[in-house]
């Protein structure tokens, strides 16, 4: 994997965990109505971390949810909190052999990581068996938690609402598939992945308002520029596995929703909607009418 893979992959992960923050309400939103003649579904770009003060969500989300007879997520949200699932995740996302972070990272990367985690009061011993993908995603969540955010984001919010309201829920891929993508991050280029991810953490802190503004307004061009374009140009193999392959696998499932009774609301990470291989572009290319909700 090329040297720049760490920063590009980290930004792709960040795109999927964009944070909602109190900024000026804009006319457009991150929710789209996709129509095929008289049938339509709603497609929304999600953020996975929120603060309690960031509710209520933009009105377009509630509009789509209210009209939906069923809600679809990337994966089974409820299963993610299941003890059995969490045990399987830890088994796949940690080293089960003699490897540790000390053995797979060079001295520079290990020293930088040790310094970084110290600010959270974490001993390196607690992280030694983490694979790079789990390590970086854990640090990302810790970083955002310091800013007051929690995992109760858009997906968890609507999953809870749907279960409470008795609305059917579905998923586009299995939990095992998502674990697999995370497990492969940084493999073969662990030191570069960790060093550049730590470096990019600083940049994300500085650019978070721009990122969030682009998400809130549904500015797909800016989101693609911030995340997807760099990933495609610098690390095409990661771009293909993380976004293109998954989007392509989801497309038949999304198109199949038009054949079902009622209206569905599909919620996926914002990065999956944008760019030349994004779901919105693919749907438009197939002749569906795509319009942005206000």
C-alpha positions as CSV (number, residue, x, y, z in Angstrom):
1,X,0.0,0.0,0.0
2,X,1.4,3.4,-0.9
3,X,2.8,5.8,1.8
4,X,-0.2,8.1,1.4
5,X,-2.7,5.3,2.1
6,X,-3.0,6.1,5.8
7,X,-4.1,9.7,5.4
8,X,-6.5,8.9,2.5
9,X,-8.0,5.9,4.3
10,X,-8.4,7.9,7.5
11,X,-10.2,10.6,5.6
12,X,-12.5,8.1,4.1
13,X,-13.3,6.8,7.6
14,X,-13.8,10.4,8.7
15,X,-16.2,11.0,5.9
16,X,-18.3,8.2,7.2
17,X,-18.2,9.6,10.7
18,X,-18.7,13.3,9.9
19,X,-19.9,15.2,13.0
20,X,-23.1,17.2,13.3
21,X,-22.4,20.7,14.8
22,X,-24.5,23.8,15.4
23,X,-24.0,25.7,12.2
24,X,-26.2,28.0,10.2
25,X,-29.2,26.1,8.7
26,X,-28.9,26.0,4.9
27,X,-31.6,25.6,2.2
28,X,-30.5,22.1,1.0
29,X,-29.9,19.0,3.0
30,X,-28.2,15.6,2.9
31,X,-31.4,13.8,2.0
32,X,-32.5,13.0,-1.6
33,X,-35.7,11.8,-3.1
34,X,-35.0,9.2,-5.8
35,X,-38.0,8.5,-8.2
36,X,-38.8,5.9,-10.8
37,X,-42.1,7.1,-12.3
38,X,-44.7,7.0,-9.6
39,X,-42.4,5.1,-7.1
40,X,-39.8,6.8,-4.9
41,X,-37.4,6.2,-2.0
42,X,-35.4,8.5,0.2
43,X,-31.6,8.4,0.4
44,X,-29.9,10.1,3.3
45,X,-26.2,10.7,4.0
46,X,-25.5,9.9,7.7
47,X,-23.2,11.0,10.4
48,X,-22.4,8.6,13.2
49,X,-21.4,10.8,16.1
50,X,-23.5,13.6,17.7
51,X,-23.9,15.7,20.8
52,X,-27.2,15.8,22.7
53,X,-27.4,19.5,22.0
54,X,-27.2,18.8,18.2
55,X,-30.8,17.5,18.2
56,X,-33.2,18.0,16.5
57,X,-31.8,16.8,13.2
58,X,-32.3,18.8,10.0
59,X,-36.0,18.8,9.1
60,X,-35.4,16.8,5.8
61,X,-34.5,13.7,7.8
62,X,-37.7,13.8,9.7
63,X,-39.7,14.4,6.5
64,X,-38.2,11.3,4.9
65,X,-38.6,9.2,8.0
66,X,-42.2,10.2,8.5
67,X,-43.1,9.2,4.9
68,X,-41.1,6.0,5.1
69,X,-42.8,2.6,5.7
70,X,-39.4,1.0,6.3
71,X,-35.8,2.2,7.1
72,X,-32.6,0.6,5.7
73,X,-29.1,1.1,7.1
74,X,-25.6,0.0,6.0
75,X,-25.8,-2.8,8.4
76,X,-27.8,-4.2,11.3
77,X,-27.4,-1.4,13.9
78,X,-29.0,-3.4,16.7
79,X,-26.6,-6.3,16.2
80,X,-23.6,-4.0,16.7
81,X,-24.4,-3.8,20.5
82,X,-24.9,-7.5,20.8
83,X,-22.3,-9.1,23.1
84,X,-21.7,-12.0,20.6
85,X,-21.1,-9.6,17.8
86,X,-18.7,-7.5,19.8
87,X,-16.8,-10.6,20.7
88,X,-16.5,-11.6,17.1
89,X,-15.4,-8.1,16.2
90,X,-12.6,-8.2,18.8
91,X,-11.5,-11.6,17.6
92,X,-11.1,-10.4,14.0
93,X,-9.8,-6.9,14.8
94,X,-7.1,-7.9,17.2
95,X,-3.9,-10.0,16.6
96,X,-4.4,-13.6,17.7
97,X,-0.7,-14.6,17.0
98,X,2.6,-13.2,18.4
99,X,2.2,-9.9,16.6
100,X,1.7,-6.6,18.6
101,X,1.8,-3.0,17.7
102,X,5.3,-2.9,19.1
103,X,6.4,-5.6,16.6
104,X,4.6,-4.3,13.5
105,X,5.4,-0.6,13.9
106,X,8.7,1.0,13.4
107,X,10.3,3.0,16.3
108,X,9.1,6.4,14.9
109,X,5.4,5.3,14.6
110,X,5.4,3.5,17.9
111,X,6.8,6.5,19.7
112,X,4.4,8.9,18.1
113,X,1.5,6.6,18.9
114,X,2.6,6.3,22.5
115,X,2.8,10.0,22.9
116,X,-0.6,10.5,21.3
117,X,-2.5,7.9,23.4
118,X,-0.9,9.3,26.6
119,X,-3.2,12.4,26.4
120,X,-6.2,10.1,26.9
121,X,-4.6,8.4,29.9
122,X,-4.4,5.1,28.0
123,X,-1.5,2.7,28.6
124,X,-0.1,1.3,25.4
125,X,-0.5,-2.2,26.9
126,X,-4.3,-1.8,26.4
127,X,-3.9,-1.3,22.7
128,X,-0.9,-3.6,21.8
129,X,-3.0,-6.3,20.2
130,X,-5.2,-3.9,18.1
131,X,-5.0,-4.2,14.4
132,X,-4.4,-0.8,12.7
133,X,-8.0,-0.4,11.6
134,X,-9.4,-0.9,15.1
135,X,-6.6,1.3,16.6
136,X,-7.2,4.3,14.3
137,X,-11.0,4.1,14.5
138,X,-10.7,3.9,18.4
139,X,-8.5,6.9,18.5
140,X,-10.8,8.8,16.2
141,X,-13.8,8.2,18.5
142,X,-11.7,9.2,21.5
143,X,-10.7,12.4,19.8
144,X,-14.2,13.3,19.0
145,X,-15.5,12.4,22.4
146,X,-13.1,15.0,23.8
147,X,-15.1,17.5,21.8
148,X,-18.4,16.3,23.5
149,X,-19.7,13.9,20.8
150,X,-21.2,10.5,21.5
151,X,-21.9,7.4,19.3
152,X,-25.6,8.3,19.4
153,X,-25.6,9.5,15.8
154,X,-28.1,9.6,12.9
155,X,-28.1,5.9,12.3
156,X,-28.6,5.0,16.0
157,X,-31.2,7.7,16.3
158,X,-33.4,6.4,13.5
159,X,-32.8,2.8,14.3
160,X,-34.2,3.4,17.8
161,X,-37.1,5.4,16.4
162,X,-38.0,2.7,13.9
163,X,-37.9,0.0,16.5
164,X,-40.1,2.1,18.9
165,X,-42.5,3.0,16.1
166,X,-42.7,-0.6,14.8
167,X,-41.3,0.3,11.4
168,X,-39.4,-2.5,9.7
169,X,-35.7,-2.1,9.4
170,X,-33.2,-3.7,6.9
171,X,-29.6,-3.6,6.0
172,X,-27.4,-3.4,2.8
173,X,-24.6,-5.6,4.1
174,X,-23.8,-7.9,7.0
175,X,-21.9,-6.9,10.1
176,X,-19.3,-9.4,9.2
177,X,-18.6,-7.6,6.0
178,X,-18.1,-4.3,7.8
179,X,-15.7,-6.0,10.2
180,X,-13.8,-7.4,7.3
181,X,-13.2,-3.9,5.8
182,X,-12.0,-2.5,9.1
183,X,-9.7,-5.5,9.7
184,X,-7.9,-5.0,6.4
185,X,-7.0,-1.3,6.9
186,X,-3.3,-0.6,7.1
187,X,-2.3,-4.2,6.6
188,X,1.2,-4.3,5.1
189,X,1.8,-0.6,5.7
190,X,1.2,-0.3,9.4
191,X,3.8,2.3,10.3
192,X,2.8,4.7,7.5
193,X,-0.9,4.2,8.2
194,X,-0.5,5.1,11.9
195,X,1.8,8.1,11.4
196,X,-0.3,9.6,8.7
197,X,-3.5,9.0,10.6
198,X,-2.1,10.8,13.6
199,X,-1.0,13.6,11.4
200,X,-4.4,13.8,9.8
201,X,-6.2,13.9,13.1
202,X,-4.8,17.4,13.6
203,X,-6.0,18.5,10.2
204,X,-9.5,17.2,10.8
205,X,-9.7,19.2,14.0
206,X,-8.9,22.3,12.1
207,X,-11.2,21.6,9.1
208,X,-14.2,20.0,11.0
209,X,-16.4,23.1,10.5
210,X,-15.9,23.0,6.7
211,X,-16.6,19.2,6.6
212,X,-19.8,19.6,8.7
213,X,-20.9,22.6,6.6
214,X,-20.6,20.6,3.4
215,X,-22.5,17.7,4.9
216,X,-25.4,19.8,6.3
217,X,-25.9,21.6,3.0
218,X,-25.6,18.4,1.0
219,X,-22.7,19.9,-0.9
220,X,-21.6,16.7,-2.7
221,X,-19.0,18.4,-4.8
222,X,-17.2,19.7,-1.7
223,X,-17.5,16.4,0.1
224,X,-16.0,14.6,-2.9
225,X,-13.2,17.1,-3.0
226,X,-12.5,16.7,0.7
227,X,-12.5,12.9,0.8
228,X,-13.4,10.8,-2.2
229,X,-11.2,12.4,-4.9
230,X,-8.1,12.1,-2.8
231,X,-8.8,8.5,-2.0
232,X,-9.4,7.6,-5.6
233,X,-6.3,9.3,-6.9
234,X,-3.8,8.3,-4.2
235,X,-5.0,4.9,-3.1
236,X,-7.2,3.4,-5.8
237,X,-7.2,-0.1,-4.3
238,X,-8.6,1.3,-1.0
239,X,-11.1,3.5,-2.9
240,X,-12.3,0.4,-4.8
241,X,-12.7,-1.8,-1.7
242,X,-14.0,0.8,0.7
243,X,-16.4,2.6,-1.6
244,X,-16.8,1.3,-5.1
245,X,-17.2,-2.4,-4.4
246,X,-19.7,-1.7,-1.6
247,X,-21.7,0.9,-3.6
248,X,-21.9,-1.6,-6.5
249,X,-23.1,-4.3,-4.2
250,X,-25.7,-2.1,-2.7
251,X,-27.1,-0.8,-6.0
252,X,-29.2,-3.9,-6.9
253,X,-30.6,-3.9,-3.4
254,X,-31.5,-0.3,-3.5
255,X,-33.1,-0.7,-7.0
256,X,-35.1,-3.6,-5.7
257,X,-36.7,-1.4,-3.1
258,X,-38.7,0.3,-6.0
259,X,-40.5,-3.1,-6.5
260,X,-41.6,-3.3,-2.9
261,X,-44.8,-1.8,-1.5
262,X,-44.5,1.5,0.4
263,X,-41.7,3.9,0.7
264,X,-38.2,3.2,2.1
265,X,-35.7,5.5,3.7
266,X,-32.1,4.4,3.1
267,X,-29.4,5.8,5.4
268,X,-25.7,5.4,4.5
269,X,-22.4,7.1,5.3
270,X,-22.1,10.4,3.4
271,X,-19.0,9.2,1.5
272,X,-21.1,6.6,-0.3
273,X,-23.3,9.2,-1.9
274,X,-20.7,11.4,-3.6
275,X,-18.3,11.3,-6.4
276,X,-18.3,9.7,-9.8
277,X,-18.9,6.2,-8.3
278,X,-21.3,7.5,-5.6
279,X,-24.8,6.1,-5.3
280,X,-26.5,9.3,-6.4
281,X,-24.4,9.4,-9.6
282,X,-25.1,5.7,-10.3
283,X,-28.8,6.2,-9.8
284,X,-29.0,9.2,-12.1
285,X,-27.0,7.3,-14.8
286,X,-29.6,4.5,-14.6
287,X,-32.4,7.1,-15.3
288,X,-33.8,7.7,-11.9
289,X,-34.9,11.2,-11.0
290,X,-32.8,12.5,-8.1
291,X,-33.9,15.7,-6.2
292,X,-32.5,17.2,-3.0
293,X,-34.8,17.9,-0.1
294,X,-34.8,21.2,1.6
